[in-house]
Amino acid sequence: MKKYNILVIDDEEIVRNSMREWLEQGGYRVYLASDGEEGLRLIKEKGLNIIIVDLILPGMDGLEVFREAKKINPNIYAIFITAYGTVESAVIAMKEGAYDFIEKPFCPERVELLIKKIIEHHNLTQENIALKERLQKRYKFEDIIGKSNKMQKVFELIKTVSKSNVIVLIRRLSHSLLKFVTAC
């Protein structure tokens, strides 16, 4: 199993250390930052893609950190935590692309469940991308095999017609006759 890296950005040392302890017990590699600048530096250096970030931080707030983190890694996942949460701040965080928003105090099991969902979502997304790429490589026009003169004529016609914006149906009427039907 791949060991996932998680960054916790919180200005409260007790929160950072508790999160590290909980997450390391779950088998994750955990990095800590006490402010946004330090967090962004770690995201760049370590290539992190899961962050747990406090909404209220010294210097730049959690939303600003998340916006900057997305410039570094557009596929970054963020769980926002805060003791001063409002519905408005939660809505803003979610509109910005946050995975979830949790109010302090919270139970570690909830955070771990969210991380597992993020990892599952990430894995499914990567699998989907890989499958699409394989399909595109596998089913290209150049992969069609045909050496006979008739097939070579079909290939030439396909190349010619592909330059236009028409739909073409190629039907075999007999052993020697092909019919091409176009529709606009």
CORHU-V828339 format. One record per pair of residues at least 24 apart in sequence whose ideal C-beta (glycine too) atoms are under 10 Angstrom apart, sorted by the first residue. I is the first residue (numbers start at 1). J is the second residue. D is the distance in whole Angstrom. If there is no record, write none. Layout:
BEGIN
i = <I I>
j = <J J>
d = <D D>
END
This chain:
BEGIN
i = <1 1 2 2 3 3 3 4 4 4 4 4 4 4 4 4 4 4 5 5 5 5 5 5 5 5 5 5 6 6 6 6 6 6 6 6 6 6 6 6 6 7 7 7 7 7 7 7 7 7 7 7 7 7 7 7 7 7 7 8 8 8 8 8 8 8 8 8 8 8 8 9 9 9 9 9 9 9 9 9 9 9 9 9 9 9 9 9 9 9 9 9 10 10 10 10 10 10 10 10 10 10 10 10 10 11 11 11 11 11 11 11 12 12 12 15 15 15 15 15 15 15 16 16 18 19 19 19 19 21 22 22 22 22 22 23 23 23 23 23 23 25 25 26 26 26 26 26 26 28 28 28 33 33 34 35 35 35 36 36 36 36 36 36 36 36 36 37 37 38 39 39 39 39 40 40 40 40 40 40 43 43 43 43 43 43 43 44 44 44 47 47 48 48 48 48 49 49 49 49 49 49 49 49 50 50 50 50 50 50 50 50 50 50 51 51 51 51 51 51 51 52 52 52 52 52 52 52 52 52 52 52 53 53 53 53 53 53 53 54 54 54 54 54 54 55 55 55 55 55 55 55 55 55 55 55 55 55 55 55 56 56 56 56 56 56 57 61 62 62 62 62 63 63 63 63 63 66 66 66 66 67 67 70 70 75 75 75 77 77 77 77 77 77 77 78 79 79 79 79 79 79 81 81 81 150 150 150 150 153 154 154>
j = <27 119 119 123 27 28 29 28 29 30 48 49 50 115 116 118 119 122 29 30 31 42 46 47 48 49 50 51 30 31 32 48 49 50 51 52 77 79 111 115 118 31 32 33 38 39 40 42 43 46 48 49 50 51 52 53 69 76 78 32 33 34 39 50 51 52 53 54 79 81 111 33 34 35 36 37 38 39 40 42 43 51 52 53 54 57 62 65 66 69 78 81 34 35 39 52 53 54 55 56 57 62 81 82 104 35 36 54 56 57 58 59 54 83 104 52 54 81 83 104 105 106 52 54 108 52 81 108 111 108 107 108 109 111 112 50 52 108 111 112 115 108 112 108 109 111 112 115 116 112 115 119 57 65 58 59 60 65 60 61 62 63 64 65 66 68 69 65 68 65 65 66 68 69 64 65 68 69 71 72 68 69 70 71 72 73 76 69 72 73 72 73 72 73 76 77 73 74 75 76 77 78 118 122 76 77 78 79 99 114 115 118 119 122 76 77 78 79 80 98 99 77 78 79 80 81 99 100 102 111 114 115 78 79 80 81 82 93 98 80 81 82 83 84 104 80 81 82 83 84 85 86 89 90 92 93 98 101 103 104 81 82 83 84 85 89 82 89 89 93 96 98 89 92 93 96 98 93 96 97 98 96 97 96 97 122 125 126 114 115 117 118 119 121 122 118 106 110 111 114 115 118 105 106 111 175 176 177 178 178 178 180>
d = <8 10 9 9 7 7 5 5 7 10 9 9 6 7 10 9 6 9 5 8 7 9 6 8 5 8 7 10 5 7 10 7 9 5 7 7 10 9 9 7 9 5 8 6 10 6 10 6 7 8 5 9 7 5 7 8 9 9 10 5 7 10 9 10 8 5 8 9 10 9 10 5 8 7 7 10 8 4 9 9 9 6 7 4 6 7 7 6 10 9 9 9 7 9 9 8 8 4 10 10 8 9 7 10 9 6 10 6 8 5 6 9 8 9 9 9 7 8 9 7 9 10 10 9 8 6 9 8 7 9 10 4 9 7 7 10 9 8 8 7 8 9 9 9 10 9 5 8 9 9 7 9 9 9 8 5 8 9 4 8 8 10 6 4 9 7 9 9 9 10 6 10 9 7 10 7 6 6 9 7 9 5 10 10 5 7 7 9 6 9 9 7 9 8 8 10 6 10 6 5 6 10 9 7 7 5 8 8 9 10 7 6 8 8 6 7 5 7 9 10 10 10 8 5 8 6 10 10 9 7 9 8 6 7 6 7 9 9 9 8 6 6 8 10 8 5 7 4 9 7 7 9 6 9 9 7 10 8 10 10 10 6 8 6 10 9 10 9 9 8 10 9 8 7 6 6 9 8 6 8 7 7 9 8 7 8 8 10 9 9 10 5 9 8 7 9 10 10 7 6 8 8 10 7 8 9 8 10 7 8 7 9>
END
